[in-house]
Amino acid sequence: MFVINQELCSQCGECQDICPCGAIEQQSDDSFKIDAQMCSDCAACQSVCPFEAIEEVESDDSEEKSE
């Protein structure tokens, strides 16, 4: 599972552009969020981020399903 570190993110949108699943959406405050249920864990977003703001974290399956 991947998350965006908002402190490192410049809001450039490159991650959203490359995501093959459409799992990254821009929020009303212009930040980006990865939808864990839509994400295929392909890491394309992580590889394209120029600020290394996308981090892989341990997945908690029970938490993901409840969201």
Backbone bond lengths (Angstrom), bond angles and torsions (degrees), N, CA, C in turn:
res aa  C-N    CA-C-N  psi(-1)  N-CA   C-N-CA  omega(-1)  CA-C   N-CA-C  phi
1 M - - - 1.433 - - 1.527 108.70 -
2 F 1.301 115.83 143.26 1.460 121.07 -178.41 1.517 110.69 -118.89
3 V 1.330 115.67 145.24 1.457 122.24 175.69 1.524 108.24 -132.33
4 I 1.320 115.70 157.45 1.460 120.99 178.96 1.524 108.75 -102.29
5 N 1.316 115.96 123.27 1.458 121.85 175.67 1.529 106.37 -78.05
6 Q 1.319 116.60 106.24 1.463 121.23 -174.42 1.525 113.06 -65.29
7 E 1.329 117.12 -23.49 1.462 120.10 178.34 1.524 111.71 -71.56
8 L 1.326 117.41 -27.31 1.464 121.41 179.79 1.525 112.88 -95.81
9 C 1.313 116.93 -22.45 1.469 122.24 -174.75 1.528 111.55 -69.55
10 S 1.329 116.65 132.14 1.465 121.78 177.62 1.521 111.91 -96.78
11 Q 1.335 116.46 -0.76 1.465 123.59 -179.74 1.534 111.82 63.58
12 C 1.323 116.02 37.61 1.466 120.91 -179.54 1.531 112.18 -77.09
13 G 1.341 117.83 -25.30 1.454 121.86 177.52 1.510 116.02 85.13
14 E 1.332 117.82 4.00 1.465 119.76 -179.76 1.526 111.77 -61.87
15 C 1.324 116.98 -35.19 1.462 121.28 179.05 1.528 110.56 -64.49
16 Q 1.312 116.31 -42.91 1.461 121.02 179.69 1.529 110.54 -64.63
17 D 1.313 116.23 -40.15 1.462 120.67 -179.04 1.527 112.98 -63.77
18 I 1.333 117.09 -35.15 1.471 120.08 -174.77 1.530 113.34 -92.76
19 C 1.306 118.15 -14.88 1.473 120.70 -175.61 1.531 110.91 -63.88
20 P 1.353 117.70 116.70 1.465 120.49 -177.91 1.529 113.54 -74.39
21 C 1.332 116.53 -13.85 1.470 120.60 -176.49 1.521 112.98 -100.66
22 G 1.322 116.95 -9.22 1.459 119.72 -175.40 1.520 111.94 68.71
23 A 1.324 116.37 29.21 1.461 121.39 -175.06 1.524 114.08 -85.32
24 I 1.325 117.54 -6.44 1.462 120.21 -177.38 1.522 108.87 -110.39
25 E 1.331 114.61 122.57 1.457 120.06 -178.28 1.516 110.63 -123.54
26 Q 1.327 114.92 144.17 1.454 120.46 175.80 1.524 108.33 -83.40
27 Q 1.315 116.14 131.75 1.455 122.70 -178.34 1.536 110.82 -87.58
28 S 1.308 117.05 172.03 1.461 121.53 -177.75 1.536 112.76 -63.62
29 D 1.331 117.07 -23.65 1.469 120.58 177.66 1.527 111.92 -91.82
30 D 1.333 116.79 13.03 1.467 125.48 -179.91 1.527 114.70 75.27
31 S 1.324 118.36 -1.61 1.461 120.13 174.76 1.530 108.54 -75.89
32 F 1.329 116.54 165.68 1.460 121.99 178.98 1.516 109.49 -113.42
33 K 1.322 116.08 147.62 1.461 121.86 179.85 1.523 108.86 -136.58
34 I 1.332 115.84 140.57 1.457 121.76 177.77 1.524 108.64 -96.92
35 D 1.315 116.39 124.39 1.463 121.84 176.20 1.531 107.48 -80.53
36 A 1.321 116.27 108.85 1.468 121.63 -174.80 1.521 112.38 -60.99
37 Q 1.312 117.92 -30.57 1.460 120.26 -178.51 1.523 112.07 -75.55
38 M 1.319 117.44 -27.64 1.466 120.79 178.92 1.525 112.33 -89.04
39 C 1.318 116.73 -23.24 1.467 122.50 -175.34 1.530 111.15 -68.38
40 S 1.338 116.23 133.68 1.469 121.14 178.60 1.532 112.18 -96.02
41 D 1.320 117.63 3.20 1.472 123.36 -178.64 1.523 113.17 61.49
42 C 1.318 116.79 33.70 1.471 120.14 -178.61 1.532 112.69 -78.37
43 A 1.332 117.60 -18.07 1.465 124.34 178.17 1.521 114.61 71.59
44 A 1.315 118.09 13.54 1.472 120.12 177.20 1.520 110.14 -61.02
45 C 1.316 116.78 -41.34 1.460 121.29 -179.40 1.526 111.19 -62.47
46 Q 1.311 115.56 -43.02 1.459 120.61 -179.35 1.526 110.98 -64.02
47 S 1.315 116.80 -38.92 1.459 119.88 -177.43 1.527 112.99 -72.32
48 V 1.340 117.53 -25.46 1.462 120.30 -177.17 1.535 113.06 -93.97
49 C 1.308 118.48 -14.72 1.466 121.11 -175.41 1.528 111.15 -69.03
50 P 1.341 116.83 118.03 1.470 119.95 -177.76 1.535 113.23 -74.46
51 F 1.328 117.08 -11.03 1.461 120.51 -177.25 1.525 113.28 -111.71
52 E 1.348 116.40 6.10 1.465 122.44 -179.59 1.527 111.40 52.32
53 A 1.344 115.14 40.74 1.461 121.27 -177.31 1.525 112.79 -88.10
54 I 1.327 117.81 -8.97 1.466 120.26 -177.78 1.517 109.15 -101.29
55 E 1.326 114.03 121.29 1.454 120.87 -173.41 1.519 110.52 -117.68
56 E 1.325 115.43 141.73 1.458 120.33 175.04 1.525 108.03 -87.89
57 V 1.323 115.75 132.18 1.461 121.10 179.65 1.518 109.43 -127.91
58 E 1.304 116.42 160.34 1.464 121.25 176.77 1.517 109.03 -63.41
59 S 1.296 115.80 136.97 1.458 121.57 179.19 1.516 110.45 -87.65
60 D 1.316 116.26 131.46 1.463 121.87 173.29 1.518 106.00 -106.37
61 D 1.339 116.77 96.54 1.469 121.91 -174.05 1.520 113.45 -55.04
62 S 1.313 117.79 -37.90 1.457 119.36 -178.90 1.516 111.16 -67.79
63 E 1.333 116.99 -36.05 1.459 120.78 178.74 1.517 111.03 -69.87
64 E 1.341 117.11 -41.66 1.459 121.67 -179.76 1.516 111.28 -60.43
65 K 1.323 116.77 -42.25 1.461 120.40 -175.77 1.522 112.03 -71.53
66 S 1.324 117.72 -24.15 1.450 120.08 -178.42 1.521 112.80 -83.80
67 E 1.318 118.38 -15.42 1.464 121.56 -176.69 1.483 112.92 -73.31
